[in-house]
Amino acid sequence: MKHLNRRNFLGGVIAAGTAPVLFSGCATGFCANRKINVAIIGCGRISNTFEIPGVLKRPDIARIVAVCDLDSKRAAFSKAKIEQAYADGTVIRTYHDYKEVCACTDIDAVMICLPDFWHALVATTAICSGKAVWLQKPFTQTIQEGRILANLAKKFNTVLQVGSQQRSWGQFEAVCRAVREGVIGEVKRVEVGIGLDVSGGSAAAQPVPPNFDYQTWLGPTDPTVPYNETRCHAQDTKKIESRPGWIQLAPYGWGMITNWGAHHIDIMQWGLGKDFEGPESVEGTCGWMDLSGGKLWNVHTTYDLHYSYNGGKTEGHVCDKYQNGVKFIGEKGDWLFCTRGKVKVTASDPEPKVRPGELPPMAASRDALLPKLRLGCAGVTNAHVSNWLEAIAAQDPTLTATKAEVGHRSTSACSLGQMCMELGRGKPSAKVNWNWKTESTGCPETDKMMKPFARDKYDLRVNLKEFGLDFDAVLKG
């Protein structure tokens, strides 16, 4: 990644009324007088409602130059949206193959907004190609995929931001800061609610739309499964902001445990000061979706998981009975709570109604415990994108709010919950022990669940080999 011209960048941000981020000029050869060139990989719900608008709000520092998607209709939709926003004759390039995007020398940064099972493959190529990377949460689909990416980001000194935007929202930062500073004393319990998925989708076969490369979309998963729109995403671009089917269909997504879990379990670990570590075990159970009548979606519904930290002194209880949010409870009963409140990141997010008796975005057992906000209030979604762009300009990976290692550790905690639920099928409950230092459960059979998905060319080993890297060597770090 090259450097922005210092004088032009500072002049731009000051004119825009934003706080300047200092960096060392053109020390690495960034062409003078130009901005960060960004490519969007994945033109669906999240990119059109979050990433694209986030970059468009920072014309002082960055510019979108390309989009990439396996569905040409969606690529065309995003292209038109961006060109209309710029309204200056800009022509956005479109791509079908993410590897072509990563090979472009004029592209400085990529925003990866794809189904979870594609994250590791694309991010590996992007990092090894020298791009700055924005990676939507969850970080990866399996724990070993996450370790590979975290190690690569460290090796290449990559400016990487995980799309866990709650780290850039005031109430979450304030509560986690107060908890770490001991405002409620030693934390005994954390209560986490992450919402519920509902059964649905259709297993019936449909013709594959001519604009959609379905076989490539299946990537490292079973290539024989029939196409149905509810397996993938809506074909009507008027519904591009609708919730895609894959998000609640294994093996493409694991459901709420990694969907909203990647947000709130991340906050739990941040508040506990464990965001570079992890739990020591996860124990519990869940309910599974109803597949009767040809329904397709198959992930968990209800969930009741107990995470152990600090040698069992602190319990993290992730349960569908709790309000969506995170409550830290101290040794004397004092507590601090944070949630999004009525804020929605995308139109298809679950309706965030605050029901009678539920808590606001930030609350405490006593008003005197309420911390002061340092960051913007709830709903300032652009802050996370701006943070990433400013870290790129500064060429400093340490400036991102959600670093690669943190994203990996938080997603690993979610993945352990998913593994626990899977192992507990047909049983009252299951338990997974975890050594976060060695990243092992202590059970060889359970450890197999951490391996990356792979099929033919859709294999991390293949992607790494293209850059002269060995999978096992990178995994070990």
N, C-alpha and C positions, 0 to 999 in steps of 0.2 A: 504494500500500500504506500502511495506517495504522499508528500506533504502539500498542504495548501500554502499559498503565498501569505505570509503573516500580515503584511500591511493591508492587503485587499480583504482578507477574512475579518480582521478587526474592524475595518471600516464598515463592512457589511453588517456585522452583528450590532455595532453601536448604532448604526442607522436604523436597524430593526428594533432597537430598544431593549435588547437582551444583554445579559451579562456576558462579556467576552471570555473566551477560553484561550489562554496563551499556549503557544506551541513554537517549535524551533524552526520556523521558516521552511526552506526547501532542502533541508539536510539530506533527505532520502530521494530527492529528485522529483518531487511533485511539480508538475508543470505550473508555472505562474499564471495568475489570472483565470483560474477555472475552479469550479466547485467539485464536491464529491459526487462522482457519477454512480448512481444506484440502480441496480436491477432488481425487479420483483420476480421471485420464483414461486409460482402458485398464485392464481388469480381468482380466488374464491371469496368466501364470506369474510374471513378475518383480514385479508390483505386489502380488500375494497373498503372496509369500514374502520381499519386501524392503521395498518402500515402505510398505505398510499396516502391517506389524509395526513398522517404524521410527518411524512417527508415534504408534502406540499406546503405544510405550514412553516417550513424552514427554507424558503427560497434563497435566503442569505448565505446558506452554507452548502446546500445539496440540491441535486436535480436528478429526477428519474429519467433514465435513458432507454430502458428496455424492460419488457415483460416476457415471462416464459410460462407456458402451461401446456399440458397434454390435451386439453380441450380448446380447440381453436376459437370456439364461440366465446369462451371466458377470456381468453387472451385478447380477442378483439374488443370485448367490452371494456376491459381495463385500459387498453391502449387508447380507446376513444375518450374514456373518462379523464385520463391524464392529459391528453392533448387538449381537450376542452378546458381543463383547469389552467393550463399554461397560456392558451389562447395567443400564441405568438408565432405560430407556424412550426412549432416543434413537431418532429415526427418520431414517435416512439417505435423502436425496433421490437419485433416479436420473434420469439424462439419456441421451439418444440422440445429441444434437448438441453437440459441444464448444464451438461458438460460443455456445450458450445458457449453458453453464457460465461462460464468460469474461465474459458480460454481467451475471452476478449480482454486485451491489454488495456483498453480504455475504460473498463468497468472497475471501479475501486471497491465497491461494496455490494453485497447481495442480501436481500431479505428473504429468508426461507419460510414460506407460509403454506406448507404442505401437510397432508395427512401424516400422523405421527410415525407410521412405519417407514416413511421416506426420509425422515430427518437425518439419520446418521449417514446414509449414502451421499446425499447432496452436500451436507455440511463438510464431510471428509474431503470431497473434491474441492469445495470452495476454500477451505482452510489451506489445503496443500497448494492451491493455485495463488495464494497470497492475497485473498480477498478479506476485507473486514466482513464480519458475519453477524446478521440478526437472525436468531433462530427461535421460532415460535415454541412456546411450551406445549407439552412436556418436552424436556431436553431431548430425550430419545425414547425408543420403545422398549429397550432392554438395558440392563445395568452395564453389561460389557460394552455395548454401543456407546454409552455415556462415558465410560472410562477412556475409550479410544478418543472421543472428541475432546475431552478435557485435557488429555495428554498432548494431543495435536495442537490445541490452542496454546498450550504452554510452550511447546517446542517451536512453533512459528511466531510466538509473541502476537497472537491474533487479537484484534479488538473485537470481542464477541459479546453480544448482549442477548440474554434469554428473554423472551417476551412475557416475563412475569411482572407485568406493569404495576402491580400493587406495591412493589418496592419503591416506586416513584410517587406514591400517593401519601399525603400527609398523615392521615390517621393511622395507617399501618406502620410507618416509620416512627411516629411518635410513641405509639403503644409499645412497639418492640424495644425502642430505646429506653423507655421508662422501666420495662421489665428487666432489661439487662443491667440497668443502674440500681436495681434492688428496691424500687418504689413499693412493691408488694411483698418484699422479703423473698425467701426461697420459694421457688415455684414448685408446688406439689402436683398440680394437675392442669392440663390444657384441654379444653373442650372445643372440638372442631366439627362444624357442619359444612358439607360440600354439595348439598342438593341431591336430587333424585332424577334418574332417567326413567323413562316409561317404555314399555314394550311397543313394538311396531315394526314397520318395514315389511317388505314382501319378498319371499324366496322365489317367486315365479320368474321364469326366464323372459327377458325382453330382448328385442333386437338392439345391437350396439349402435348408438348414433354415429353417423359417418364423420362427425367432427371430433370424436373422442377416441383417443388411443387407449382403449381399455386394457389390452394385453400388457402394454408397458406400465400402465397405472398399477396393475396387480404386483408388479415388481418382484420382490423376494417371497411373495406369498403364493398360495396354490393357484396355478394358472387355469385350472379347469372349471372354476366356479362360474355359474352363469351370470350374465350382466342383469342387473336391475337398478333402476335409477336410485332406489332407496339404499343400495349398497354403497353408492358413490356420492353424487351431489345432484342437485336440481339442474335440469337442462334448460329450463326457462330462465333467461338472464334477469327477468323481472324478479325472480326469487333468489338471486345470487347471494342475498344476505340471509337466506334461510339456513337452518342448522343441517349440516350434511349427515347422511345416514352412517357413514363409516365411523363417526365419532362414538357411536354406541354399538359397534360391531367388531368383535375380535375376529382376526388378529390385527385389524387395522388401527383400532383404538381400544382402550381398556375400560372406557366408561368414566364415570365421575371420579374414580379414585385417582386417575391421572389427568383428567380434564380440569375440574375445579380443585382437585387435590394438589395439582402443581402450583396453584395459587395459595391455598390456605395451609397446606402442610409445609409449604415453603415459609410462610409467615410464622408458623409454630416453631420451626427450626431456627429461624432468624431471632425470634424473641428469646429462645433458650440458649442462644449462642452456640448452636450446633450446626450452623449452616455450612461449615467446612468438615463436618463429621457425619453424624447420623444416629439412629436409634440402636439399641442393643438387641431388641427383639420386637416382633409384632405377633399378636395373638388375637384371634377372633373368628368371625363368621360373616355371612352375607346371604341375601336372597338373590335368586337369578330370574331373568326375564322369562315371561311366558312365551313359548314358541309354538303354541297351538294355532291351528288355522292358517298355517303357512307363513307365520310371522318370521322375520329375518333377524332382527336385532337381538343380541345374545349376551350382553354384558350383565354385570351385577345390578341389582336394584337397591334394596336396603343393605346396610352395612353396619358392623359393630366391631371396630378394631381398636386394640389396646397397644400403644407404642410405649416401650420402656426406655427411659434415659437415666443417666446418672446412677447406674447400679440399681435401678428399680426405685429410686427415691422420687422420680418424676414420671408421671403417667400422661401420655397424650391419648385422649379418647376421641377417636374419629367415628361419629355416629350420626345416622340420618335423623335422629330425634332432636338434634340441636339446630338452632337457628343458623342459617348460612353465615359463617364468620368464625372468629377465633377468640376464645376467652381464656386468659391466663389467670389462674387462681393461686394465691399465695398461701404461705404456711399458717397465717392467722385468719384466713377467710377473705381477705381483701382481693379484689379482682379488677382486671382491665380487659376491655373488649374492643374489637375492631371488625368492621365489615364494610361492604360497599354501600350499604343503605339502598337508596333508590336508583343508584347509578347503573346503567347498562353500557357495556362496551360495544356490543353489536345489537341490532334490532331483534335478533332471534334468541338472545340470552333469555333465560327464565325470568318471568316478570318479578322484579325485586320489590314486591310490596312489603311494607313494614306492618305486620299484623299487630293487633292489640296485644300488648305485653312484650313485644319484641323490642330489641335495643336499637338505638340509632347508630350511625357510622362509627362513633367513638363514645364509649361509656365506661363508667367506673363504679365500684361499690360505694365510693364517697367522692363528692365533687373535688375535694382537695387533692385527690390522686390524679386527676385529669392532666395529662402532659400538654405542653404547648406545641403547636404545629410549627415545623420548620420548613416543610415542603408545601406545595399547593394542596388545596382541599380535594376531597373525593371527586373524581370525574375528570381530573386534569390528565387525560390519557396521552396527550402529546408529549408530556414531560419525559416519558421513557424513551421515545424515539429521539427527542432532542439530546438526551443524555448520551445515547449511542453515537449520534453524529458528532457531538462535541468531543467525545473520546477519540473518534477517528481523526478529527482535525488536530487534536493534541498528540496523536499517535501514542496513546497511553492506555493499554488494556485495563489498568487498575482503576480507571475512572468510571467504568460502566457499573450501573447499579446492580445488575445480576450477572456476575461473571460465570465463565464456563464451569469452573469447579463447583461453584455454588449451585448452578443449575443442575449439574450432575448429582450432587448430594441430595438436593430436594427431590428430584425425580426418582432417585434410587429409593428414597423412603416411600414414595408412592408405589413404586414397582414392588417393593417388599410387601406392601398391603395387598396388591393384586395377586402376588404369588401365594400369600397366605390364604386368600379367599379361594383361589384355584385348588390349592392342596386340601382345602376343607370341604370340597364338594361331597355331599352325601354324609358328612360327619357333623357332629355337634359344633366342632371348632377345630382350628389348626394353629400351629405356632411355627414361626420362622425365626431362628436365632440369627444374629448379624454381627460380624466383626468388621466394623467400618474401616479399620486400618488395612486389613488384608482383602476386604470386599469378598467375603466368603460366608456362607451360612453354616459351614461345618458339615454339610451333608452333600456328597457328590451328586446325588440325584437331583436335589433341589437346586444346586448350583448350575445344572444344565439349563434351567429356566432363564438364566441370565445371558445366555449366548445370543449373538445377533441372528436375525433372520437372514437366510441366504438361499439363493437359487440361481444357478447358472451365472450369468454376468452380473446379476444383482447381488453382489457379495462385497462386503467391506474389504476382504482380502484382495479382490480384483482391483477395487478402486485404489487401495494403498499401493499395490504393486505397480500401478501406472506411474506412481511418483517415486519408485524405487524403495518403498517402505514395506517392512514385514509386519503383519498383523500381530504376531505374538510379541515382537520386540516393542511395538508401540503400546500394546496392552500393559506391558510391564513398566513402561515409562523410563 
